[in-house]
Amino acid sequence: MGRGMGRGMGMGMGMGMGMGMGMGMGMGMGMGMGMGMGMGMGMGMGMGMGMGMGMGMGMGMGMGMGRDLALTVLMVLALVFFFLDGAYSMLMTQNVIHSMPRMQGM
Protein backbone atom coordinates (compact mmCIF):
# COMPACT_ATOMS: atom_id res chain seq x y z
CA MET A 1 0.00 0.00 0.00
CA GLY A 2 3.00 2.27 -0.33
CA ARG A 3 3.18 4.52 2.69
CA GLY A 4 0.63 5.26 5.37
CA MET A 5 0.85 8.10 7.85
CA GLY A 6 -1.38 8.64 10.85
CA ARG A 7 -1.47 11.45 13.36
CA GLY A 8 -3.45 11.59 16.55
CA MET A 9 -4.44 14.76 18.37
CA GLY A 10 -6.01 14.92 21.80
CA MET A 11 -7.21 11.72 23.44
CA GLY A 12 -7.17 9.13 20.72
CA MET A 13 -5.38 8.05 17.60
CA GLY A 14 -5.52 8.85 13.91
CA MET A 15 -4.79 6.44 11.13
CA GLY A 16 -4.42 6.93 7.43
CA MET A 17 -3.65 4.41 4.74
CA GLY A 18 -3.68 4.41 1.00
CA MET A 19 -1.94 3.30 -2.15
CA GLY A 20 0.98 5.63 -2.76
CA MET A 21 0.85 8.19 0.02
CA GLY A 22 -2.11 8.65 2.32
CA MET A 23 -2.44 10.85 5.37
CA GLY A 24 -4.99 10.53 8.11
CA MET A 25 -5.55 12.91 10.97
CA GLY A 26 -7.66 12.17 14.00
CA MET A 27 -8.90 14.93 16.25
CA GLY A 28 -10.92 14.79 19.41
CA MET A 29 -11.59 11.82 21.66
CA GLY A 30 -11.19 8.65 19.70
CA MET A 31 -9.78 7.94 16.29
CA GLY A 32 -9.94 9.89 13.08
CA MET A 33 -10.42 8.91 9.49
CA GLY A 34 -7.80 9.05 6.76
CA MET A 35 -8.40 8.55 3.06
CA GLY A 36 -5.82 8.26 0.31
CA MET A 37 -6.28 8.02 -3.44
CA GLY A 38 -2.77 8.21 -4.81
CA MET A 39 -2.09 11.25 -2.68
CA GLY A 40 -4.88 12.33 -0.39
CA MET A 41 -5.54 13.68 3.08
CA GLY A 42 -8.39 12.70 5.31
CA MET A 43 -9.50 14.28 8.56
CA GLY A 44 -11.74 12.66 11.12
CA MET A 45 -13.32 14.52 14.01
CA GLY A 46 -15.57 13.37 16.80
CA MET A 47 -15.77 10.68 19.44
CA GLY A 48 -15.32 7.11 18.37
CA MET A 49 -13.13 5.19 16.00
CA GLY A 50 -11.60 6.06 12.67
CA MET A 51 -10.62 4.24 9.56
CA GLY A 52 -8.15 4.62 6.75
CA MET A 53 -8.94 3.44 3.26
CA GLY A 54 -7.08 3.42 -0.01
CA MET A 55 -7.86 2.49 -3.60
CA GLY A 56 -9.41 -0.95 -3.47
CA MET A 57 -7.96 -1.56 -0.01
CA GLY A 58 -9.45 -0.79 3.35
CA MET A 59 -8.00 -1.24 6.81
CA GLY A 60 -9.61 -0.22 10.05
CA MET A 61 -8.33 -0.12 13.58
CA GLY A 62 -10.46 0.40 16.63
CA MET A 63 -9.14 1.01 20.12
CA GLY A 64 -10.91 1.54 23.38
CA MET A 65 -14.53 0.56 22.95
CA GLY A 66 -14.16 -2.87 21.41
CA ARG A 67 -12.32 -3.58 18.21
CA ASP A 68 -14.73 -6.09 16.71
CA LEU A 69 -17.68 -3.72 16.89
CA ALA A 70 -15.63 -0.78 15.63
CA LEU A 71 -14.31 -2.67 12.62
CA THR A 72 -17.73 -3.97 11.66
CA VAL A 73 -19.41 -0.56 11.83
CA LEU A 74 -16.55 1.28 10.16
CA MET A 75 -16.42 -1.15 7.26
CA VAL A 76 -19.98 -0.13 6.41
CA LEU A 77 -19.68 3.56 7.20
CA ALA A 78 -16.35 3.85 5.41
CA LEU A 79 -18.00 3.19 2.07
CA VAL A 80 -20.13 6.30 2.55
CA PHE A 81 -17.49 8.41 4.26
CA PHE A 82 -15.03 7.52 1.52
CA PHE A 83 -16.82 9.82 -0.91
CA LEU A 84 -17.88 12.46 1.62
CA ASP A 85 -14.58 12.79 3.45
CA GLY A 86 -12.66 12.24 0.25
CA ALA A 87 -14.37 15.09 -1.57
CA TYR A 88 -14.11 17.33 1.49
CA SER A 89 -10.42 16.65 1.94
CA MET A 90 -9.74 17.37 -1.71
CA LEU A 91 -11.38 20.78 -1.35
CA MET A 92 -9.34 21.55 1.74
CA THR A 93 -6.08 20.58 0.07
CA GLN A 94 -7.04 22.54 -3.05
CA ASN A 95 -6.56 19.50 -5.27
CA VAL A 96 -10.07 19.45 -6.71
CA ILE A 97 -8.92 19.92 -10.29
CA HIS A 98 -6.44 17.06 -10.13
CA SER A 99 -8.33 14.73 -7.84
CA MET A 100 -11.98 15.00 -8.85
CA PRO A 101 -11.49 13.56 -12.38
CA ARG A 102 -9.86 10.50 -10.82
CA MET A 103 -12.70 10.01 -8.38
CA GLN A 104 -15.34 10.38 -11.05
CA GLY A 105 -13.44 8.02 -13.31
CA MET A 106 -13.68 5.31 -10.69
C-alpha distance (Angstrom), angle and dihedral (degrees) to the residues before:
residue distance angle dihedral
M1 . . .
G2 3.77 . .
R3 3.77 109.1 .
G4 3.77 130.8 -13.9
M5 3.77 125.3 -166.3
G6 3.77 126.8 -170.8
R7 3.77 130.7 -176.7
G8 3.76 127.2 -171.0
M9 3.78 125.1 -157.7
G10 3.77 125.6 -171.2
M11 3.80 119.1 -9.5
G12 3.75 105.4 -12.7
M13 3.76 143.5 32.9
G14 3.78 137.0 -85.9
M15 3.76 125.4 -147.6
G16 3.75 131.7 -171.6
M17 3.76 129.5 179.4
G18 3.74 135.3 169.5
M19 3.77 146.2 139.5
G20 3.78 108.1 -78.6
M21 3.78 105.8 -2.0
G22 3.77 123.8 -12.7
M23 3.78 129.1 173.3
G24 3.75 126.8 -161.2
M25 3.77 127.0 -173.4
G26 3.76 124.8 -167.5
M27 3.78 121.4 -162.3
G28 3.75 130.7 -178.1
M29 3.79 128.7 16.2
G30 3.75 109.5 -23.7
M31 3.76 132.4 11.4
G32 3.76 131.3 -36.9
M33 3.75 133.3 -139.7
G34 3.78 126.3 -110.0
M35 3.78 126.3 -170.5
G36 3.78 127.8 -172.2
M37 3.78 129.9 -174.8
G38 3.77 104.2 173.5
M39 3.78 90.2 -49.3
G40 3.77 116.0 2.7
M41 3.78 142.1 140.8
G42 3.76 125.8 -141.3
M43 3.77 128.8 -170.2
G44 3.76 125.4 -162.4
M45 3.79 123.8 -168.1
G46 3.76 131.7 -179.4
M47 3.78 140.2 50.5
G48 3.75 118.0 -51.2
M49 3.75 137.5 40.4
G50 3.76 132.7 -33.2
M51 3.74 136.9 -149.5
G52 3.76 138.0 -153.3
M53 3.77 121.4 -147.6
G54 3.77 134.8 -179.2
M55 3.79 136.3 -174.5
G56 3.78 105.9 -50.5
M57 3.80 91.2 -19.0
G58 3.76 129.1 89.5
M59 3.77 129.9 -177.2
G60 3.76 126.4 176.4
M61 3.76 132.3 -171.4
G62 3.76 125.0 -168.7
M63 3.78 125.0 -170.4
G64 3.75 131.4 -179.4
M65 3.78 108.4 13.4
G66 3.78 100.8 50.9
R67 3.76 124.6 -57.9
D68 3.79 98.6 -139.0
L69 3.78 93.6 56.1
A70 3.79 92.8 43.3
L71 3.79 93.9 51.1
T72 3.78 93.2 47.6
V73 3.80 94.7 50.0
L74 3.79 94.6 41.3
M75 3.78 92.9 51.1
V76 3.80 88.4 61.3
L77 3.79 97.9 38.3
A78 3.79 92.6 44.6
L79 3.79 91.0 67.1
V80 3.80 89.6 60.7
F81 3.79 96.9 36.4
F82 3.79 89.8 49.4
F83 3.80 90.7 73.8
L84 3.79 97.3 33.6
D85 3.79 98.1 45.9
G86 3.77 91.2 35.1
A87 3.79 93.8 55.9
Y88 3.80 91.6 42.4
S89 3.78 93.2 50.4
M90 3.79 91.5 49.1
L91 3.80 90.1 55.1
M92 3.78 91.5 49.1
T93 3.79 92.9 49.9
Q94 3.81 90.8 45.2
N95 3.79 92.2 -124.8
V96 3.79 96.7 122.4
I97 3.79 94.4 119.1
H98 3.79 93.7 51.9
S99 3.77 99.4 34.4
M100 3.80 106.1 38.7
P101 3.85 95.2 64.3
R102 3.80 88.9 54.5
M103 3.78 92.7 50.1
Q104 3.78 93.2 47.5
G105 3.78 90.4 46.8
M106 3.78 90.2 59.0
